Amino acid sequence: MGKFKVAEFCVGGGGQALGLEAAGFDCVVAVEIDADCCTTLRLNRPQWNVLHEDMRQVDGNRWRNVDLFAAGVPCPPFSIAGKQLGTDDDRDLFPEAIRIIGEMKPNAVMLENVPGFAAAKFADYRDKLRIRLLELGYESDWRVLQASDYGVPQLRPRFILVALPPHRMSFFEWPRPICKQVTVGDTLRDLIAQNGWKGAHKWVANAQKIAPTIVGGSKKHGGPDLGPTRARKQWRELGVDGLGIANEPPDSDFPADALPRLTVRMVARVQGFPDFWKFSGKKTAAYRQVGNAFPPPVASSVGQAIASALDGKYPTQHSSRTIQLKLLEQTVPYC
């Protein structure tokens, strides 16, 4: 069992939850509005208390004094194309997060969002958010972390805000980059070759770079692909057809010089998920869960820093190999 307890909201396909579990946090509740995501969470962690609910309807008093409140609140209001927020933007769930934090009174807070939230146009909003946290007794700090600095083979910058009481915040240090960048080719070496594709060796040699940010998309759009035109161009340079997602890896009949499409499992690897984590639903639903996830290794790195602060200790920096091993140790659910 982990040493600390975490209540998680907007859990999605479980990337943040899995990473925090590897960092030593036991999940006491996982609140998620998407039914497919809830099925994924229950499939992989039947012992978790997964609630298929809208966080706007949840009473935080149910989990008073938990160690950590963690949420990846929806990102549309803070995307690059997003406008200055109005007071009536119902996509913005930060006010609900603050409400629940006030009711729950956790010992620490972690909020995750898109890097667009770090833009200058949201400076006033960020200041108001931090003032509200201060009024609740928390000092806070934020940073944009690159997933590629923590053993994930894609760029994927994410905005992370951490808040703790002053006597614990003095121990918090942001995790330092822990390894040289891991490449797409090395990450997918075994999966791209598993069906006997003759072009696998050459493909791996070409794909010695990190990927662009994987985009999960929304339910309003069509089937899964690897993002807009610019991202697909970058995938093409890596030797990948980004116009769709394959059901299976390329086989021995697939032309050696052709561009394969990635499978959901391959994309999950690039997102930092271990292979044992299964995604429910059809291909489009499963891919969306992967693409919208917070990479587990990044969540684990931040979670370890928070755990150290809660212990009143300065954090010990871990290698990417150590974090991957901790993730793999979670294969068998504990009771």
C-alpha positions as CSV (number, residue, x, y, z in Angstrom):
1,M,0.0,0.0,0.0
2,G,1.1,3.5,-0.7
3,K,2.0,5.9,2.1
4,F,-0.3,8.8,0.9
5,K,-3.9,9.0,-0.3
6,V,-5.0,10.9,-3.4
7,A,-8.4,12.0,-4.6
8,E,-8.4,12.4,-8.4
9,F,-10.7,14.3,-10.7
10,C,-11.0,14.4,-14.5
11,V,-9.0,11.2,-14.5
12,G,-9.4,10.4,-18.2
13,G,-7.7,7.2,-19.2
14,G,-5.6,7.0,-16.1
15,G,-2.2,8.4,-17.0
16,Q,-1.9,10.8,-14.0
17,A,-3.5,8.2,-11.7
18,L,-1.0,5.5,-12.8
19,G,2.0,7.8,-12.4
20,L,0.9,8.9,-8.9
21,E,0.4,5.3,-7.9
22,A,4.0,4.6,-8.9
23,A,5.0,7.6,-6.8
24,G,3.4,6.0,-3.7
25,F,-0.1,7.4,-3.7
26,D,-3.2,5.2,-3.1
27,C,-6.2,6.4,-5.0
28,V,-9.2,6.8,-2.7
29,V,-11.5,8.1,-5.5
30,A,-11.3,8.6,-9.2
31,V,-14.0,11.0,-10.6
32,E,-14.5,11.0,-14.3
33,I,-17.4,12.0,-16.6
34,D,-16.5,9.9,-19.6
35,A,-18.0,6.4,-19.5
36,D,-15.3,4.8,-21.6
37,C,-12.6,6.2,-19.3
38,C,-14.4,4.8,-16.3
39,T,-14.5,1.4,-17.9
40,T,-10.8,1.6,-18.5
41,L,-10.0,2.6,-14.9
42,R,-12.2,-0.3,-13.5
43,L,-10.7,-2.8,-15.9
44,N,-7.1,-2.0,-14.8
45,R,-7.8,-1.1,-11.2
46,P,-10.9,-2.8,-9.9
47,Q,-10.0,-1.9,-6.3
48,W,-10.2,1.9,-7.1
49,N,-13.4,3.8,-6.2
50,V,-14.2,5.0,-9.7
51,L,-17.2,7.4,-9.9
52,H,-18.8,8.1,-13.2
53,E,-19.8,11.7,-12.2
54,D,-19.5,15.3,-13.2
55,M,-17.1,17.0,-10.7
56,R,-19.5,20.0,-10.7
57,Q,-22.0,17.7,-8.8
58,V,-19.5,16.3,-6.3
59,D,-19.2,17.2,-2.6
60,G,-15.6,17.3,-1.6
61,N,-16.5,16.8,2.1
62,R,-16.7,13.1,1.3
63,W,-12.9,12.9,1.3
64,R,-11.8,15.3,4.0
65,N,-8.1,15.7,4.8
66,V,-6.9,13.5,2.0
67,D,-3.1,13.9,1.2
68,L,-3.4,15.1,-2.4
69,F,-6.1,16.6,-4.6
70,A,-5.1,16.0,-8.3
71,A,-7.0,17.0,-11.4
72,G,-6.4,17.4,-15.1
73,V,-9.2,19.9,-15.7
74,P,-10.5,20.3,-19.3
75,C,-8.2,22.3,-21.5
76,P,-10.3,23.9,-24.3
77,P,-10.5,27.4,-22.6
78,F,-6.7,27.5,-22.4
79,S,-5.7,26.2,-25.8
80,I,-3.5,28.3,-28.0
81,A,-6.6,29.4,-29.9
82,G,-8.5,30.1,-26.7
83,K,-9.8,33.6,-25.9
84,Q,-9.6,35.5,-22.7
85,L,-12.0,33.7,-20.3
86,G,-15.3,35.2,-19.4
87,T,-17.1,34.6,-16.1
88,D,-19.7,32.4,-17.8
89,D,-17.4,30.0,-19.6
90,D,-18.8,26.6,-18.6
91,R,-15.8,24.7,-19.9
92,D,-13.6,26.2,-17.2
93,L,-13.6,23.8,-14.2
94,F,-10.9,25.5,-12.2
95,P,-13.6,27.2,-10.0
96,E,-15.0,23.8,-9.3
97,A,-11.6,22.5,-8.4
98,I,-11.1,25.4,-6.0
99,R,-14.5,24.7,-4.4
100,I,-13.7,21.0,-3.9
101,I,-10.3,21.8,-2.5
102,G,-11.9,24.2,0.0
103,E,-14.3,21.4,1.1
104,M,-11.8,18.6,1.1
105,K,-8.8,20.5,2.7
106,P,-6.1,18.2,1.2
107,N,-2.5,18.4,2.3
108,A,-1.4,19.1,-1.3
109,V,-2.8,20.1,-4.7
110,M,-1.7,19.2,-8.2
111,L,-3.5,20.8,-11.2
112,E,-2.5,19.9,-14.8
113,N,-3.4,21.7,-18.1
114,V,-2.2,22.6,-21.5
115,P,0.9,24.8,-21.9
116,G,-1.4,27.5,-23.3
117,F,-2.5,28.3,-19.7
118,A,1.0,29.7,-19.2
119,A,0.4,32.4,-21.9
120,A,0.5,36.0,-20.9
121,K,-3.2,36.5,-21.7
122,F,-4.1,34.2,-18.8
123,A,-1.7,35.9,-16.3
124,D,-4.6,37.6,-14.5
125,Y,-6.6,34.4,-14.3
126,R,-3.5,32.5,-12.9
127,D,-3.0,35.2,-10.3
128,K,-6.6,35.0,-9.2
129,L,-6.3,31.2,-9.0
130,R,-3.2,31.4,-6.8
131,I,-4.8,34.1,-4.6
132,R,-7.8,31.8,-4.0
133,L,-5.4,29.0,-3.0
134,L,-3.5,31.3,-0.7
135,E,-6.8,32.2,1.0
136,L,-7.3,28.5,1.5
137,G,-3.9,28.2,3.1
138,Y,-1.7,27.1,0.2
139,E,1.4,28.5,-1.4
140,S,1.7,27.6,-5.0
141,D,4.1,27.5,-7.9
142,W,3.7,26.5,-11.5
143,R,5.9,25.4,-14.4
144,V,5.6,24.0,-17.9
145,L,7.3,20.7,-18.0
146,Q,8.4,18.9,-21.2
147,A,7.5,15.2,-21.2
148,S,10.6,14.4,-23.2
149,D,12.7,15.4,-20.2
150,Y,11.2,12.6,-18.2
151,G,11.7,9.5,-20.4
152,V,8.7,10.1,-22.7
153,P,9.5,10.0,-26.4
154,Q,7.5,13.1,-27.4
155,L,7.6,16.8,-26.8
156,R,4.3,17.2,-25.0
157,P,4.7,20.3,-22.8
158,R,2.2,20.4,-19.9
159,F,1.3,23.2,-17.4
160,I,1.6,21.9,-13.8
161,L,0.6,23.8,-10.7
162,V,1.5,22.5,-7.2
163,A,0.2,23.9,-4.0
164,L,1.2,23.1,-0.4
165,P,0.9,24.7,3.0
166,P,3.9,27.1,3.6
167,H,5.7,24.8,6.0
168,R,5.7,22.0,3.3
169,M,6.1,24.2,0.2
170,S,9.6,25.1,1.4
171,F,10.6,21.5,0.8
172,F,9.1,21.3,-2.7
173,E,11.5,21.2,-5.7
174,W,10.5,20.7,-9.3
175,P,11.8,17.4,-10.7
176,R,14.9,17.9,-12.8
177,P,15.2,16.4,-16.2
178,I,16.3,12.8,-15.5
179,C,17.7,11.4,-18.7
180,K,18.7,11.9,-22.2
181,Q,15.8,11.9,-24.6
182,V,14.2,8.6,-25.5
183,T,13.5,8.2,-29.2
184,V,10.4,6.9,-31.0
185,G,12.4,4.3,-32.8
186,D,13.9,2.8,-29.7
187,T,10.5,2.9,-27.9
188,L,8.7,1.0,-30.6
189,R,11.4,-1.3,-31.8
190,D,9.8,-4.5,-30.8
191,L,6.2,-3.5,-31.6
192,I,6.9,-2.3,-35.1
193,A,8.7,-5.6,-35.9
194,Q,6.4,-8.1,-34.1
195,N,4.5,-9.2,-37.2
196,G,7.6,-9.7,-39.3
197,W,7.8,-6.4,-41.3
198,K,10.9,-6.4,-43.4
199,G,11.3,-2.7,-43.2
200,A,11.4,-2.6,-39.4
201,H,15.2,-2.3,-38.9
202,K,15.5,0.6,-41.3
203,W,12.4,2.3,-39.8
204,V,13.9,2.2,-36.3
205,A,17.1,3.7,-37.5
206,N,15.2,6.6,-39.1
207,A,13.0,7.2,-36.2
208,Q,15.7,8.3,-33.8
209,K,13.9,11.5,-32.7
210,I,11.1,12.4,-30.3
211,A,7.6,12.7,-31.6
212,P,5.4,15.8,-31.8
213,T,2.7,16.1,-29.2
214,I,0.1,13.5,-29.6
215,V,-3.4,15.0,-29.9
216,G,-6.4,13.0,-28.6
217,G,-9.1,15.2,-30.0
218,S,-12.7,15.4,-29.0
219,K,-15.9,13.4,-29.6
220,K,-17.1,16.1,-32.0
221,H,-14.5,15.1,-34.6
222,G,-14.1,12.0,-36.7
223,G,-11.8,9.0,-36.4
224,P,-8.4,8.9,-34.8
225,D,-5.3,10.4,-36.5
226,L,-2.0,11.8,-35.2
227,G,-3.0,15.5,-35.3
228,P,-3.1,18.4,-37.6
229,T,-1.2,18.9,-40.9
230,R,2.0,20.2,-39.2
231,A,2.1,17.2,-36.8
232,R,1.5,14.7,-39.5
233,K,4.4,16.2,-41.5
234,Q,6.6,15.6,-38.5
235,W,5.4,12.1,-38.1
236,R,6.1,11.5,-41.8
237,E,9.7,12.5,-41.2
238,L,9.8,9.8,-38.5
239,G,8.5,7.3,-41.1
240,V,4.9,7.2,-39.9
241,D,1.6,7.7,-41.8
242,G,-0.3,10.0,-39.4
243,L,-3.6,9.9,-41.2
244,G,-5.0,7.2,-39.1
245,I,-4.4,4.5,-36.5
246,A,-3.8,0.8,-37.5
247,N,-5.5,-2.2,-36.0
248,E,-2.2,-4.2,-36.2
249,P,1.5,-3.6,-36.7
250,P,2.8,-4.0,-40.3
251,D,3.2,-7.6,-41.4
252,S,5.6,-9.4,-43.7
253,D,3.6,-8.4,-46.8
254,F,3.7,-4.7,-46.0
255,P,6.1,-2.9,-48.4
256,A,9.5,-2.4,-46.7
257,D,9.7,1.2,-47.9
258,A,6.1,2.2,-47.1
259,L,5.0,4.3,-44.1
260,P,3.2,2.3,-41.4
261,R,0.5,3.6,-39.2
262,L,0.8,3.3,-35.4
263,T,-1.5,1.1,-33.4
264,V,-3.2,2.3,-30.2
265,R,-0.7,0.3,-28.2
266,M,2.2,2.0,-30.0
267,V,0.8,5.4,-29.3
268,A,0.3,4.4,-25.6
269,R,4.0,3.5,-25.4
270,V,4.9,6.9,-26.9
271,Q,2.6,8.5,-24.3
272,G,4.5,6.7,-21.5
273,F,2.0,4.0,-20.6
274,P,3.3,0.5,-19.8
275,D,2.0,-2.3,-21.9
276,F,-0.2,-3.9,-19.2
277,W,-2.5,-0.8,-19.2
278,K,-5.5,-1.7,-21.3
279,F,-7.9,0.8,-22.9
280,S,-11.6,0.1,-23.2
281,G,-13.9,0.9,-26.1
282,K,-13.4,0.8,-29.9
283,K,-10.3,2.1,-31.5
284,T,-11.4,5.8,-31.7
285,A,-12.4,5.8,-28.0
286,A,-9.3,4.0,-26.9
287,Y,-7.0,6.3,-28.9
288,R,-8.8,9.4,-27.5
289,Q,-8.1,8.2,-24.0
290,V,-4.4,7.7,-24.8
291,G,-4.0,11.0,-26.7
292,N,-5.6,13.1,-24.0
293,A,-3.6,11.5,-21.1
294,F,-1.1,13.0,-18.8
295,P,2.1,10.9,-19.4
296,P,2.5,8.6,-16.4
297,P,6.3,9.1,-16.0
298,V,5.8,12.9,-15.8
299,A,3.0,12.5,-13.2
300,S,5.2,10.1,-11.3
301,S,8.2,12.5,-11.2
302,V,6.0,15.4,-9.9
303,G,4.2,13.0,-7.5
304,Q,7.5,11.9,-6.0
305,A,8.5,15.6,-5.4
306,I,5.1,16.2,-3.7
307,A,5.5,13.1,-1.5
308,S,8.9,14.3,-0.4
309,A,7.6,17.7,0.5
310,L,4.7,16.1,2.5
311,D,7.4,14.1,4.3
312,G,9.3,17.3,5.1
313,K,12.3,16.1,3.0
314,Y,14.0,17.5,-0.1
315,P,13.3,15.1,-3.1
316,T,15.6,12.5,-4.3
317,Q,16.0,12.6,-8.1
318,H,15.2,9.4,-9.8
319,S,16.3,8.1,-13.2
320,S,13.8,7.4,-16.0
321,R,14.7,3.7,-15.6
322,T,13.7,3.8,-11.9
323,I,10.4,5.4,-12.8
324,Q,9.7,2.9,-15.5
325,L,10.4,0.0,-13.1
326,K,8.0,1.5,-10.6
327,L,5.3,1.7,-13.2
328,L,5.9,-1.9,-14.2
329,E,5.7,-2.9,-10.6
330,Q,2.0,-1.9,-10.7
331,T,1.1,-4.6,-13.1
332,V,-0.8,-6.7,-10.5
333,P,-3.4,-4.6,-8.7
334,Y,-3.0,-4.6,-4.9
335,C,-5.9,-4.9,-2.5
